[in-house]
Amino acid sequence: MVQTREPKKMLILYLLDILQHHTDSEHGLSTNELVEKLNKNYNMTIDRKAIKANINNLCDAGYDIEWDESTRRATGVLDPTQTESIVRTNFRLNREFEDCEIRYIIDLVVGSNHISPNQKKDILTKLKNLSSVYFAPRVSFTEVLKGNDAENQEVLGNLDLIDKAIEDNKKIVFNYCTYDFNKKLHVICNGDKSPRTYIGTPVRTAIIDGTYYLIFHMEGEPGLTNFHMNRIKNLDVTDESAEDIRKLKDFRNGFDLDSYVNRHINTCSGESGFVTFKFQNALLGDVVDTFGDSVSIYNVTETDACARVSVSYDAMKHWAMSHCSGVKIMSPESLVHDVRDELLRALGSYTESRDAASCVSALSVSMLQKMQKSGNAQA
């Protein structure tokens, strides 16, 4: 029987609150402990039968509550024979997220440079409340990192608007920012100093290599463009219907994020196609980490191997240049020329006292020596 100054209908909510904050898979509460907490925290005096009835109601409503059962023997006052009854104890509420999963999400939030410190603190508080009081001490040392935190306070609000635009199949409009030498964001302007406006179809948001991007199709462009989420300001959803990206050359079968990331390494956009290249075996790990399962590897020798992958040409150029001592583009020929010309320009920057012919000669000798070494090793 409930004897309380609180409405009786609130009992089930208070009981649920206690189970959410004071129990987990490793910590339970007995019936007596639940009665005590209801009295202490909510000024409710109830009997044991009310606990059992309301826990049954919570289970019927879909809450995953576990308990232990034991057999209790009792002797009746009028009947001298012993009777047995099942007693429930150690009630525990199982949650949607395990503590290790919440811990992982907390680390992602702490390490993020896409949102402000105050936004991080708010999110961390909400995440910690997803578990019991026993979880909080385990993450009490968690601190919001100082340093490269986002200056833009609009990221989370923009994310909500982008989701709404994608759901409603609408275009969005926004301004985009760049940094000055004081590391402050400024909206990119047109030649007349007016803010430049970007309008088009949002495709997806994604964190790629630690950076948060909006994958976007701008009006009139042949492909997709990646925008840093923390540089987007003044975003709004328009009344104009979004474009079907299946009309674009590279997306006739629709958009697949995994395929897109594999083709556009380093988040470079632009034209893509099949590229073949030779690489030293020591770079095998980098090749697999970068291109994933989409890369085909063949002609494997003791020193090197060949590979073929569908990828953005700009992305491949940058990747090949960053591994220029161990990677050689073989096709297409246009990409071979682009990489070679870029390497010659880079060499010229470090050999200003030489003329162009000397730069070409130095690079040619270096490449010839490597080819000779490779040929001798294969022989």
C-alpha positions, 0 to 999 in steps of 0.5 A, spaced: 500 500 500 502 506 498 502 512 503 505 518 500 504 525 499 506 524 492 501 522 486 501 514 486 501 514 479 509 517 479 511 511 483 513 507 476 517 513 474 521 514 480 522 506 480 525 507 473 529 513 475 532 509 481 534 503 476 537 507 471 542 511 476 543 506 481 543 499 477 547 496 472 550 489 469 554 489 475 550 492 481 543 491 483 538 493 488 534 488 493 527 490 494 528 493 501 533 497 498 529 500 492 523 501 498 529 505 502 531 509 496 524 511 494 522 513 501 529 517 501 529 520 494 522 521 493 518 521 500 514 515 498 512 509 503 510 503 499 510 495 501 514 490 497 508 488 493 508 494 489 515 494 487 514 487 484 508 489 481 511 496 478 517 492 475 512 487 472 509 493 468 516 496 466 518 489 463 511 489 460 513 496 457 519 493 454 524 495 459 530 490 460 530 488 467 533 482 470 533 479 477 536 473 481 531 468 484 532 464 490 527 459 494 525 461 501 522 456 506 517 458 511 512 455 516 505 456 516 502 459 522 496 454 522 499 449 517 505 446 520 507 443 513 513 447 510 511 451 504 516 454 499 516 461 495 520 464 490 523 471 492 526 476 487 532 480 489 538 484 485 534 488 480 538 490 474 536 495 468 540 493 462 541 499 457 542 500 450 549 502 450 554 498 454 559 502 458 565 501 454 561 503 448 559 510 452 566 510 453 568 510 446 563 515 444 566 520 450 573 519 447 571 521 440 567 527 443 573 529 447 578 528 441 574 532 436 576 539 433 569 540 430 565 543 436 567 548 441 569 546 449 562 548 452 558 544 447 563 538 448 562 539 456 554 539 455 555 532 450 559 529 455 554 530 461 549 527 457 553 521 455 555 520 462 548 520 464 546 514 460 549 510 465 549 509 472 552 512 478 558 507 478 560 509 471 561 516 472 568 515 477 571 511 471 571 517 467 572 523 472 579 524 469 576 525 462 578 533 460 576 537 454 582 538 450 584 545 450 587 547 443 585 546 436 577 547 438 572 549 433 571 557 433 565 556 429 559 555 434 554 553 428 556 546 427 551 542 431 545 546 428 548 546 421 548 538 422 541 538 424 539 542 418 543 538 413 539 532 415 532 535 415 534 537 407 536 530 406 530 527 409 526 533 405 530 532 398 531 540 398 537 544 397 541 548 402 545 555 401 551 557 406 557 561 406 564 558 407 570 560 411 577 560 410 582 562 416 587 568 416 594 569 419 591 570 426 587 563 425 580 566 425 575 564 420 572 569 415 567 568 410 569 568 403 567 573 399 566 575 391 570 580 388 565 586 390 566 584 397 559 581 398 559 574 401 560 568 396 554 564 397 554 556 395 547 553 393 546 545 392 544 538 394 547 535 400 549 528 399 552 526 406 556 528 412 562 524 414 568 524 418 574 522 414 581 521 417 579 525 423 576 531 419 568 532 419 566 534 411 559 535 408 559 531 401 556 536 397 554 537 389 554 544 387 549 547 382 553 546 375 559 542 377 560 535 374 562 532 381 561 532 388 565 537 393 567 536 400 566 542 405 569 542 412 563 542 416 567 547 421 567 552 416 560 552 414 556 558 416 549 561 415 546 555 413 539 554 411 534 549 407 531 552 401 524 550 398 528 548 391 528 540 390 535 537 391 538 534 384 538 527 383 546 525 383 545 519 379 545 524 373 552 525 375 557 521 371 561 517 377 554 516 381 549 513 376 548 507 381 547 512 387 552 514 392 556 509 396 560 512 402 565 507 402 566 507 395 567 514 395 572 514 400 576 509 397 576 513 390 577 520 393 583 519 398 585 525 402 578 527 400 580 530 394 574 531 389 574 531 381 575 526 376 576 519 377 578 513 374 582 506 374 590 508 375 595 502 375 602 503 379 608 500 381 610 500 389 615 497 393 613 491 398 615 495 404 609 500 402 604 494 402 601 496 408 600 503 406 597 501 400 592 497 403 590 502 409 589 507 403 585 503 398 582 498 402 579 492 399 578 495 392 585 495 390 587 489 385 594 487 387 598 483 381 605 481 378 608 480 386 616 480 386 620 479 392 621 487 391 615 490 388 608 489 386 603 492 381 596 495 383 590 497 380 584 501 383 579 506 381 580 513 384 580 520 384 586 522 379 588 528 384 587 524 390 592 519 387 597 524 384 598 527 392 598 520 394 603 518 389 608 524 391 607 523 398 610 516 397 615 518 391 621 514 393 617 507 392 611 508 388 611 509 380 604 511 376 604 507 370 597 509 367 593 513 365 599 517 361 596 524 363 597 522 370 604 520 369 605 527 366 602 530 372 606 527 377 612 528 373 611 535 372 609 536 379 616 533 382 620 537 377 617 543 380 618 541 387 625 539 386 626 546 383 624 549 389 629 546 393 635 547 388 634 554 386 641 555 384 641 550 378 637 551 372 631 547 369 636 542 365 640 541 372 633 539 375 631 535 370 638 531 370 638 530 377 631 527 378 633 523 371 639 520 374 636 519 381 630 515 378 635 511 373 639 509 379 632 506 382 630 503 376 637 499 375 637 497 382 630 494 381 632 491 375 638 488 378 634 485 384 629 482 380 634 479 375 
